[in-house]
Amino acid sequence: MGQFAIGIDGGGTSCRAAVINGTGQVLGTGKAGAANILSDLENSLINIVAAARHALTSAGLDPEQVYKLPAVIGTAGANVGSYGKRVEGALPFASSRVVTDATIALQGALGDADGIIGAFGTGSVYNARRDGVSWGIGGWGFVIGDQASGARLGRDLLERALLAHDRVAATSPLTNAIMAEYGNDPERVVEFAHASKPKDFGRYAPIVFDYAGMNDPVAIDIVKTAAKAITESLDALLWPECPSICLLGGLAQAYRPWLDARHKALLAEPKGDVLRGAVELAAKLLRDGKGSWA
Amino acid sequence: MGQFAIGIDGGGTSCRAAVINGTGQVLGTGKAGAANILSDLENSLINIVAAARHALTSAGLDPEQVYKLPAVIGTAGANVGSYGKRVEGALPFASSRVVTDATIALQGALGDADGIIGAFGTGSVYNARRDGVSWGIGGWGFVIGDQASGARLGRDLLERALLAHDRVAATSPLTNAIMAEYGNDPERVVEFAHASKPKDFGRYAPIVFDYAGMNDPVAIDIVKTAAKAITESLDALLWPECPSICLLGGLAQAYRPWLDARHKALLAEPKGDVLRGAVELAAKLLRDGKGSWA
């Protein structure tokens, strides 16, 4: 095996890369644009490589080394059809291993231990590793999935605001604040909803938690509905000896107080982030050659 | 006032027109393509006029009479911004009155009486008339509204099917049937959801009712959630002396057994359909000149 390897978090907002040496030490990091291999394969490839080159430069190495080093890339969609293999085939690294974003998140949070992770950002998804075997649930997206996502919290909020406007459901300080934001014009709320992407809805998530903390009944109801979805998903994954549950993502802290006591008792801080997970898998690749951790 | 008038139901699937004489008798009817004034004003205008011309021909009258006769057009979006006025200004009739689809639906179902209508098709919307004053709630669309629509029933079903697939919620014959339809591949369900419009989701509504009738627990839960939304909306509109509630739309019959007993007791058959409503308003226009029923 060679001297260096590259670990890459190919994320939907940006790509981050780290160069490591044979002992797993990070020598340099780099960043580039987004990787969305399902929707924009070409730019994803460009950004993955750019992040790696920046990491090499930051480590004081020649960026042309990308052609000589092995790399591990974690990115959403790697398990969809042939996308992962296509990315592996198209990348210029000496050898490439493309795994899902969940695989590097799990490795980052748990290291080599068993456990469960739940990630709550614009979307929501769960993964578990038991006796070294990992699997996941959720993450099916905004329209018919992601029940505990920021996007769902925001969508539920706007729906509740319109029901309150129609006097079908009770108003609250939060529904009043939302309607005021749109000049008390339901048509403008609908216009926003039809023009918006999940991340636009997700911007309302912190407000929902803020108002829930101030005992707003509608906010509490929305958060409790999402927390119930988390409870049901964790219960679907949990086994008696499961050592820990790690919550990841921008809403992880906000959800903590709302979780079921059985799950709270298992909460642990993640050991590291997703890039850390990619780095650890790259170190394994450097150490063992072809890893068996896909 | 003249001898004839035209009533037009400018619907999102097709336009239907009827020519009436001074006594309100329908002399002929005609049909043409869709009117969606918010999304396609130009073709809406073409189709409204085409339906009217066909109605005149069917009545044995000269289609060029469109320039000489008054017309009442009911169409969705007539109350949004200046759309209604723009349509009135652009139509070639001797005089045009553009009202909402709800106005002609209410007139068709209730005639001149007070009461409530609830329309359940791809969307869901409610209107009421009390002491001659009408108002409406709901109808805010697929993303954050239309809780009792066919589209929402279908969306809820696919969401429940994925939760069952993940073993987060119980499976049922219905969730099994849905997953089998997509080759037990959740990615394919997600793909459908992301590529689909409300009417595509709405195609699952009859299946949900069928399975609910066969005691499928998931189907019953989905229908009960929608029926609860109907109950809450009707309660928001209802007043003590309200004489009747009419259910309209493709799902009206299917919802009947699921309604609250208080509302069931008030159910009445609609007197006529939406075109009937447009015809009645056209007759008023012919009789009274400028009507005050907008």
Interface residues (C-beta under 8 A of the other chain):
Chain A: V80 G81 I137 G138 W140 G141 V143 I144 G145 Q147 R155 L158 E159 L162 L163 D166 R167 V168 A169 P186 E187 V189 V190 A193 H194 A229 E232 S233 D235 A236
Chain B: V80 I137 G138 W140 G141 V143 I144 G145 Q147 R155 L158 E159 L162 L163 D166 R167 V168 A169 P186 E187 V189 V190 A193 H194 A229 E232 S233 D235 A236
